[in-house]
Amino acid sequence: MVKKIPNPVDVHVGGRVRMRRILIGLSQEKLGDQLGLTFQQVQKYEKGSNRISASRLWQMARILGVPVAFFFDDIPDTPSESSQPGFGESAGETALMDFLSSTEGFQLNRAFSQIEQPNVRRKLVELAKALADN
C-alpha cells in the first residue's frame, strides 16, 4: 500500500490551527467538542492528513478567534519546483517551526514574551545558550 503524502497547504493550515489552539490554551478534545468531532479528527486536521473543508475552517476560525486568512499566513505564493513538503524550507527553518509548533515551544515562547525587562530576557537567552553547550 502506498502511503499518501499530505498536501503542504493542508499541513500548513493544520499547523496554524494547532498553533492557535495551543496559544489560547484549548485542548484538542475541547476544540473537537465545540466542532462536534473527536479529538482524533482534530489531530488529523492538525497534521494535514485530513483536509479541512471551508465551512469547518470557518467554524474553527470563529472558535479560535481569528480570521480565516490567519490559517494561510506565511504560505509562499509559489513553492519552488524542488521543494519537499514544507515549501522548501531549510533544515534549520523546519527544526525551528517544529519546535515552535511543540507544546514546550509554545509554552517557552509565551512565558518569554511575558518578561518585560529586556535585561532579564537577555540573561535568560545567555542561560539557555550555556545550558545547550553542556
C-alpha positions in Angstrom: 0.0 0.0 0.0 1.4 3.4 -1.0 1.5 6.0 1.8 -0.3 9.2 0.8 1.8 12.3 1.4 -0.3 15.2 2.8 -0.5 18.3 0.6 1.8 21.0 2.0 -1.1 23.5 2.2 -3.1 21.2 4.3 -0.1 20.6 6.6 0.4 24.4 6.9 -3.2 25.1 7.6 -3.3 22.3 10.2 -0.2 23.6 11.8 -1.7 27.1 12.1 -4.8 25.5 13.7 -2.6 23.7 16.2 -0.5 26.8 16.9 -3.6 29.0 17.6 -5.3 26.3 19.7 -2.3 25.9 21.9 -1.7 29.6 22.1 -5.2 30.1 23.6 -4.9 27.1 25.9 -7.5 24.9 24.2 -7.1 21.2 24.2 -7.8 19.0 21.1 -10.7 17.5 23.0 -12.3 20.8 23.8 -11.9 22.1 20.2 -13.4 18.8 19.0 -16.3 19.1 21.4 -17.1 22.6 20.1 -16.9 21.3 16.5 -18.8 18.2 17.2 -15.8 16.0 16.4 -13.5 13.6 18.3 -10.0 14.7 19.3 -8.6 12.2 16.8 -10.3 14.1 14.0 -8.8 17.3 15.3 -5.4 15.6 15.3 -5.8 14.5 11.7 -6.7 18.1 10.7 -3.7 19.5 12.6 -1.3 17.0 10.9 -2.7 17.8 7.5 -3.6 14.1 6.9 -7.3 15.2 6.5 -8.3 18.3 4.6 -10.4 20.9 6.4 -13.5 22.0 4.4 -14.3 25.7 4.0 -17.2 25.5 6.4 -15.2 23.7 9.0 -12.3 26.1 8.7 -14.8 29.0 9.1 -16.1 27.3 12.3 -12.5 26.8 13.6 -11.7 30.5 12.9 -14.7 31.6 15.0 -13.9 29.3 17.9 -10.2 30.2 17.8 -10.9 33.9 17.5 -9.0 34.6 14.3 -10.0 35.5 10.7 -10.0 32.6 8.2 -7.0 34.2 6.4 -4.9 33.6 9.6 -4.6 29.9 8.6 -3.0 30.9 5.3 -0.5 33.4 6.7 3.1 32.8 5.7 2.3 30.5 2.7 4.7 31.3 -0.1 3.0 32.4 -3.4 4.7 29.8 -5.4 6.6 26.9 -3.8 9.9 26.1 -5.5 10.0 23.3 -8.1 12.4 21.3 -6.0 10.6 21.8 -2.7 9.8 19.0 -0.3 6.6 19.1 1.7 7.0 22.2 3.8 7.7 24.5 0.8 11.4 24.1 0.6 12.3 25.4 4.0 15.9 24.8 5.1 16.5 22.1 7.7 17.1 24.9 10.3 13.8 26.6 9.5 12.0 23.3 9.6 13.5 22.4 13.0 12.6 25.9 14.3 9.0 25.5 13.1 8.8 22.0 14.6 10.0 23.4 17.9 7.6 26.4 17.8 4.8 24.0 17.0 5.5 21.8 20.0 3.8 22.3 23.3 7.1 23.2 25.0 8.0 25.7 22.3 4.7 27.5 22.7 4.9 27.5 26.5 8.5 28.8 26.4 7.6 31.4 23.8 4.6 32.6 25.8 6.5 32.8 29.1 9.5 34.5 27.5 7.3 37.2 25.8 5.7 38.0 29.2 9.1 39.0 30.6 9.0 42.8 30.4 12.6 43.6 31.4 15.0 43.4 28.4 18.0 42.7 30.6 16.2 39.7 32.1 15.3 38.3 28.7 19.0 38.7 27.6 20.2 36.8 30.7 17.6 34.1 30.0 19.0 33.7 26.5 22.5 33.5 27.8 21.4 30.8 30.3 19.8 28.8 27.6 22.9 29.0 25.4 25.1 28.0 28.4 22.8 25.0 29.1 22.9 24.0 25.4 26.7 23.9 25.4 26.7 21.3 28.2 
